[in-house]
Amino acid sequence: MEKADLVISGGGILGTALAYWISSLYEGKIVLVEMAEDVARHTSGRNTGVIHRPFYLHPEKRRTFARCANLSYHLWKEYASAENLPWKEIGTIEVATNDHQVEHIKKYMQWAVQNGMDASEVELLSGEQVKKLEPHVDCLGAIFAKTDTSVNYQIFTESLKKRAVSQGAQFKFGFKVQDVASKNGALVIRSVDGQEIETSFFINCSGGNAIDVAHMMNVGKEYTDLHFRGEYWEVSQAKSGLVSRNIYTVPKHPDIPFLDPHWIVRADGRREIGPNAVLIAGSQTYEGFANGLGEFLCKVFERPLGNKARLFTNADFLKLASEEWVSSISKKAMLARVQKFIPELKAEDLVKRGTAGIRSSVIDPKGNFIKEAIELEGEKSFHILNYNSPGATGSPAYTALLVSKLEKLGKFTHLKKRPIPVKGIWDFNKVINSL
Ligand SMILES: Cc1cc2nc3c(=O)[nH]c(=O)nc-3n(C[C@H](O)[C@H](O)[C@H](O)COP(=O)(O)OP(=O)(O)OC[C@H]3O[C@@H](n4cnc5c(N)ncnc54)[C@H](O)[C@@H]3O)c2cc1C
């Protein structure tokens, strides 16, 4: 049987960045297993592609994500410049469309600085000032985050994979973890097609399936999750000049901030609107509600039943979920949500559907969505669940923090530390000291 010192499951941006840091600091056989044919084929390669500056993240309630996002902007900027990767610092205008939201963006101005942004990166704008910058945008006021940047996270992840491989990490594609068993004091990781790897330690970064992989090892049994497909529509070339920056809205439901579609400027210049958040049964269900009846039944009867049952007796949640489905089926309904701040956009300007991505949100036993990532320790294993937005932005700093935590917990004592870390674009100690 193949043996490894460490196995990471999941080649999204989280698992790949983790493999990058660990292989730069340690010798030994580090294997990343990924069920797809390459890295970032799921959420990490199907998102909005924005490096989010953390002005909108509560400095206490979302402290880790805010600090990681803030530092990682600088890390990605250095990385993109050294590797010559697309980097479009076009800025985001987050608009308020009612008086309550106008008050909210004033709070964002304080949060930006509290989260470590330079005060010059953000500006509070009146509706008239927004019109001067973006004549086709209607609002009562806005915060302008000048350094929000458009990138392509699939390209970033592929580039990190190359660096990890050059440092000795191995990537095994087409390996879907189906079962993890204990054997002679080690773990045996088995794939759907019968491949096996024995390892001393396992890290679960399986994105939309992270909770299922954790449950295989009796970890996080109190949690369950729901999957939401974020869909986009591409804007015609003729209308792409309508707005030149990202336009976001202050979330209508601060507890479920991923419900509001935006106007997005992609790193390659294309304009899209989206994403919505359509409730679906599976973490790779890119069309319809479920990939077959089996997936649907599995999701409905998946344990624990109580978490979802509590959410599904919440009338507000059901109303929101049905509205999101309407915006999936009807282009007009999706458009209407964006016309509230770009009224000139018309149905014929939305020429084709964009690439949808899926968000998997963990629900606690009280039926609440959890906001931050969840880190859980298991027997010879560590699990990261609920690694959601702005997870792609914060991944370099967040994974460095994870490595430092795992070192302190003594999880890497079986690995040989390199006398000098492999020289890369980022400096591990500098990152940890800045967090
Ligand atoms: C619609 C949408 C828009 C977003 N926009 C942004 C944005 O603009 N900016 C930002 O910072 N963040 C954004 N995010 C969030 C960000 O994309 C995620 O936080 C991040 O990509 C999560 O990375 P991950 O590696 O945890 O997950 P993933 O990218 O999903 O990677 C997990 C990997 O695990 C693999 N896997 C799953 N199960 C198994 C198994 N059993 N065995 C082996 N492999 C397995 C999968 O194939 C997958 O490749 C967005 C998210 C969504 C859904």
The ligand as an ORCA input file, in Angstrom:
! r2SCAN-3c Opt
* xyz 0 1
  C     -20.664     31.919     -6.034
  C     -19.449     32.165     -5.205
  C     -18.706     33.326     -5.364
  C     -17.583     33.568     -4.561
  N     -16.833     34.671     -4.780
  C     -15.708     34.881     -4.062
  C     -14.887     36.000     -4.327
  O     -15.134     36.788     -5.229
  N     -13.804     36.189     -3.550
  C     -13.464     35.335     -2.528
  O     -12.486     35.577     -1.829
  N     -14.220     34.238     -2.284
  C     -15.318     33.978     -3.033
  N     -16.075     32.877     -2.808
  C     -15.635     31.916     -1.783
  C     -14.454     31.077     -2.254
  O     -14.614     30.704     -3.609
  C     -14.311     29.842     -1.343
  O     -14.172     30.281     -0.007
  C     -13.102     28.988     -1.704
  O     -13.005     28.768     -3.082
  C     -13.188     27.660     -0.972
  O     -12.048     26.915     -1.310
  P     -11.948     25.397     -0.902
  O     -10.610     24.934     -1.343
  O     -12.302     25.255      0.528
  O     -13.126     24.677     -1.690
  P     -13.194     24.082     -3.188
  O     -12.651     25.022     -4.164
  O     -14.568     23.581     -3.393
  O     -12.211     22.855     -3.105
  C     -12.531     21.657     -2.454
  C     -11.980     20.542     -3.305
  O     -12.194     19.321     -2.632
  C     -12.467     18.333     -3.615
  N     -13.173     17.234     -2.955
  C     -14.414     17.266     -2.421
  N     -14.718     16.059     -1.894
  C     -13.644     15.267     -2.087
  C     -13.380     13.922     -1.749
  N     -14.269     13.176     -1.117
  N     -12.174     13.410     -2.115
  C     -11.242     14.180     -2.774
  N     -11.464     15.469     -3.125
  C     -12.649     16.004     -2.764
  C     -13.299     19.051     -4.656
  O     -13.240     18.433     -5.891
  C     -12.675     20.446     -4.647
  O     -11.721     20.594     -5.666
  C     -17.203     32.615     -3.583
  C     -17.939     31.438     -3.425
  C     -19.050     31.208     -4.240
  C     -19.820     29.948     -4.073
*
